[in-house]
Amino acid sequence: MTTKDTVDLGEFEFLSGESIPSLEVAYETYGEFTGDSAEQRSASDRARPESNAVLICHALTGSSHVARRPDAGGETAGQARAWWGDVVGPGKAIDTTEYYVVCANVPGSCYGTTGPASENPETGEPYGTDFPPVTVGDWTRAQRKLLDELGVGRLHAVVGGSVGGMNVLDWLRRYPDDVERAGAVATAARLDPQCLALDTVARRAITSDPNWNGGHYYGGPEPDDGLARARQIGHVMYLSKSSMARKFGRRSAGRETVREEPPDPAAAFFPYREVESYLDYQAEKFVDRFDANSYLYLTRAMDDFDLSAGYESDADALAAFEGELLILSFTGDWHFTVEQAESLAEAAREADVDVAHHVVESDHGHDAFLVEPEKVGPPLSAFLETGLEGRTITDTTTEGRESSSSETFAPVHTSLFSE
């Protein structure tokens, strides 16, 4: 059973204090829901029926199209293929024959949910940069309202990667009683200064494009060059040094692969390298499917997120969560590092949250959580099925001493959830 739809949540006030008269949220569901209803959500009886609902939080430029659909022909929800189709689906790690999976496009995006490119009903024109500032907290609140509309109360799990993992963490501090298990993949409690700097340069590439026009470019030439440069910066952030060396090296793209137009006269003398060709191809594809203003809004939401904001510490922010937390990090990821993930895990331990930090050996960089489903799927599947109870982990900080996951947690490798 699958559903692709849009729901109007009515007037929505953002955390900035600004409001829009109507927030439409595009979402997809997979499977059949069993468990407590939205009405039972606030019940004090902790023995209420267990939910099978799993909320998936997408990454920066993702959509609600998380899994393959039998009725999907051609482009779906702004993306031609399901962005986590090898992890979510019938018989997959997040099995849609067992779980009721919900994925919603976030406010500020351009894949069906209201954002800068949407029509402002008060003017009849696209919002542009008149759209209110958007935060990760607004995403979480919109998701909670959507689940209420769908009749879903407590979640069996909320799972997400990258900024979607930040979305997961926000669920734990904002609605701690609504989540049994949380999977935070390739994420951190906040961005580091290097990533903040690169996001700043990416946004400047957009806003310095002459066609940006203060964000009111709809109906005219669009800031494609600026958006292309911004996406190229993003792709460099998503790859590791080793993966770039393996994929491209310093190789020329070949005589049959040429630039449509050299960027400067001298460039024609030098080889057009495979890494340049890759970045140009990715930029061209992205410009065709995404909105420049949405890129500005969503990167600012990611940059703004700080788990400890409004709390004394990260541990304090997580203290009300009584469920289980699985953190997955990847050794080649310098966007959200293993060290950042371990710092998050340490904060969870300090808050007495049942947590395990699972480190995956990978040289794919940040993209690993999308391109290596065989490494991401098994730990998520086992976690959703049985949680952390009974899992034996290797504590790498104590010379290989093994301990029960209920005793201590530390960075571990792929043996954590192996049979």
N, C-alpha and C positions, 0 to 999 in steps of 0.2 A: 504494500500500500504506500503510495507516494502522493504528495501534494505540493504543488507550486502555486503560490498565491501571494496576494498583497492585502494587508489589513490596515485600515485607517484607525489610528489610535487617538484621533481627535487632537485637541489643543495639547501642545507639549512645551513645558518650560524647561529650558536647558539649565545646567548648573551655573552658567554665566548670569542667569536671571532673565535672559531674553526668551521670548516665546514665539512660536509659529502657530497659526490657527489649526493646522492639520499636519500630523506626522504619519505618512504612509510607510510601512515596513514590508519589504519583500522577504519572503521566507520560503523554505522548502522543508518538508517533513518526509520521513521514511519509516516504515513499520507501523505498528499498531500500539497505541498507548494503553498501558495498564498501570494502576496505582492510584495514589491520592489525587483528588481534584484540587482545583484552585481554592474551593471553599474550605477544604480540609487543611490547607497550607498553614493556617494560623492556629490550628488546634493544638492544645497542650499535650494531647495524648501521643507520646513518642512511639507507641506501638501501632500507629496507623499503617495502612498497607504500604509496602515498599514500592517505590516508583521504578519504572523501567525507562524513564525519559533521560536522554543524554543531549545536552546542548553543546553544539560545536561552535566555537568562536573563530572566525576566519582571520587571516593575516591582513596586512595593510591594504592590498589592492584585490583581495579576494571577494567572492560573492557568496550568495546563499547556496550556490550549486556545488555542494560538497561531495556528493556521490552520484554515480551514474544512474540515469532514470530510463526506464523502458520506453517512455513517451518522448524522450529528448531527441529531436531531430534538428541538426544544424546547431546554431549558436543558442546557448541557454543562459539566461541571466547575465548576459554580457561576456560570458566565457565559453569557448567552444568545447571545453572538456571539464569534467569534474576535477576540482583542484586537489581532492584527497580521495579519489576514486579507488585507489589501491588499498586504502585503510578502512574506508566506510562503505558498507554495502552488504548484501546477502552473503554469508559465509566469510566475511572479511573480519579484521580485528575488532572493529566496532560493528557488530553483526546486526543488520537491520531486520533480521527475522526474529531477533531476541529483544532488541532495544528500539524505543521510539526516538528517533534522532531528529532534532530540530536545528536548523542553521538559518540565521537571520542576517541579512545585509545591514550594515550599521548606518546610523544617521550620518549624513555628510558624504556618503559614497554616491556612486552614479550607476549602481546596478539595481535600480528599482526602489530603493528607499530614498526618502526625501533628502535632498542635498542642494548644493549651490546651483546645479543645472536644472533643478525642478522649478515649476512655475509657482510664483508667489501669488496666491489667490487674491490678494489685496491689490495687486498691480497688473496682473495678467502677463507679467514678464518673468524671465528666470531670476531667481534670487541673486545670483552672482555672489559677490562678497558682502551683500546685505544679509546673507544667511548667518545665523548666530554662531559664535564660536562653539566648537564641539569638543567634548572630552571623552575619555574612555568611560568615565562614570555615566555619561549620557547613553553610551552604548548599552551598558549594563541595565540601566533603568528602562530603556526601550525594550530590551529583551525580556525583562521581568513583566512588563505590561503585555507583551506579545504572548508569553506563556499563560498569563491570566486569561487572555482572550481564547487561547486554545484549550483551556481547562486543565492546565498542568500546574500542579502545586509544587511539591518538593521534587528536586532532580536527583536521579541516581548518580549522575556525574555531569560535570562541565569540563570540557576539554578544549584546548586551543594552543596554537603555536605562534611564536613571534609576538607581535602586538596582540594577537588573539590570546596568548598566554597571559599578558598583562590584564586583558579582559577577564580571564579566569580568576586572577588574583583579586581583581576588584569585586568579583562576586563573593569571595571569601570574607572580605571586610564589610561589604554592603549588605549582603543577604546570607550571613553565615549559617542560619538555620535551614536554608533552602537547598543545601548541597550535601550529599553524602560523601562523594569522592570527587577529587579535582585532579586533572592532569594538565600540568603547565609544561609546555614543550618549547625548547629553544627560546627561553625568555629570561627576564630578570625583573627585579623590583623597580628598576629605572634604567634609562639609557646613560652611558658614560659620556664624558665630554667630547671624545673623538667622534662618536656617532651623532651627537648633537651638532657638532661643527659640520659634518658632512651633510646632514639634513638641511642645515642653514644654507649651504652652498647650493643644494638642489632647489630649494625654494627660490633663492635669488635668481637662478637660471630661468625660472618661470616668470617671476615678476619683472625681470629686466627685458623680457621679450617684448618688442614694440606692440605686438598684437594682443598682449594681455589686457591692456586698456583698463587697468584698475580692477580687473575681474569681471568686467561687463563686455565680454567679447562675443556673446551668443548672437547668432544671426550674421556675424561677420567673420573675418579671418581669425583663426584661433592660434594661440601661442604654441604651435606644434614644436617649433625648434627648442623652446625653453623646456617644454615637457619632455622632449626626447633627451636633452642633456641631463635633466633631473633623474630620469629612469636609468640612464647609463651609470650615473653615480651610484644609484641603488644597486645595480647589478654587480658592480665592483665590490660593494659591501657584502653581498650575499655569497660571494665565492671566496675560497681560501687561496693562499699562494700556491700550494701544492696542486690544487684542482685546476688553477689557471695554467700552471706549467704543464700539466698533463694534457689539458684540452687544447691549448694553443701554442705554448712555447713562444718562440720568436718567429714562427713560421710565417711566410707570405701566404696570403689567401689564394694565390695562383693567378695566372694570367687571365683566366676566364671570369674571375671575380674582380670587378673594378668599381671604384667609386662612381656614382652618377656624376658627381662634380667634386673635384679636389677642393678641400677647404681653403687652400692657399696655393699660389703658383708653384712654390718649391715642393709641395707635397707630391706632385706628379713624378718627381725624380726618385722618391723613396718607395719601398714596397708597401703595399696595402696589406697589413698583417691580419692573421686570422682573428686575433683578439679584437681588432678594430671592426672587422666584418661582423663578428658576433654582436658587439655592442650596437652597431648600426642596425642590424636586423632586429634585435630586441627592442630598440627604441621605436623603429618603424611600426612594429606590431602593437606596441603599447599605446602609441599616439592614436591608433585607429580604434582603440577600445576603452580608453579612459579619459576622464575630464581633468584638466589642469587645476581648476579650483579645488576639486575633490582631493587631489594630491596634496595641495597646500593644507587643507583642513585636516586630513587624516594624519599627515606627518606631524603636524602641530599637536594633535591629540596624543600621539605616541610620545613625542618629546616631553609633553607636560606631565605624563603619568609618573607618579612617585608613590609607591605603596605606603610610605610612612606619612604622607601629607595628612595633616589633621590629627595625627597620633604622635606619641612620644618616640616610636621606633617601628621598624618593620614587624618586630615580634608583637608589639602592642596592637598593630593593625590586624594581625592574624589571630589574636588571642581568643576571640569569640567563636572561632571555627572549631567544631568538635568532630569533624569528619576526618578523612584521610587524604593526604596530598602526595602525589607522585610528580617529581620533577625530572625531566629528561633534558640532558645537555649533550653537546657534540664537541669532540676534541678539536676539530678544525674550524669551529665557529668563533670568529672574532667580533661579530656583531653583538651576540649575547654569549659571553664566554662561560666555560666550565666554572671558573672562579666566581663569577657573578651568581651562577646557579647554586653553588655551594654556600655562598653568603645568604641566599634566600632560604636554603635548607636549614642553615644554622639558626636563622631567625625563627623558623617554624619550630625547631627543637626547643628553643628558648621559650616559645609560647606553649609548649607541651602539645603541639600538633603531631599526630602520627604521620611521619613523613619518610620518604625514601628518595634519594638522589641517584638517578641511574645515568651513568656516563656512557655514551656510545662512541666507540672508536670510529672516527670518520674523517676523511680529508676533503669532504665536499663543501665545507663551510656552512653558512647559515641555511643554505638551501637543502641541507641534508634531511630535514624533517619532512620535506616534500618529495625528494628524489630517492630516498632509501626506505621505502615502506617496509621492507623485510626486516629492518632494524627497529623501526618505530612501532610497527603493529604488534609484535609479540608482547612487549611489556605493557602496552595499553590494554590489550585483550585480557591478559592475566589480571591486571589491576581492576578492570571493570568487573570481572567475573568473581574474584575472591578477595580483592583488596590486598592489603599488605600482610595480613595475618598468615603466619606460617612460612613466609618467605625468608630464606636464609641469604644474607648478604655478606660480602667480603669487606671488612673494614680496612681500607687501605692506609689508614692513619695509625694502625696498631699492628704493623708487621704481619698482615694477613690473618689476624685473629678473626674467626667467624663468630657471628653473633646473630641472635634473632632480631628481626626488624622491629620487634616491640621493645628492644633494649637500647639499641643505638643505631644511628644512621650515618653514613659517610659516602663519599663518592665511590661508586662501584662501576664495574664494566658489564658487558653484555651477558655475563653469567647470572645476573640477578634473577631474571625470569626464565632461565633455561630449564628444561625438564631434567 
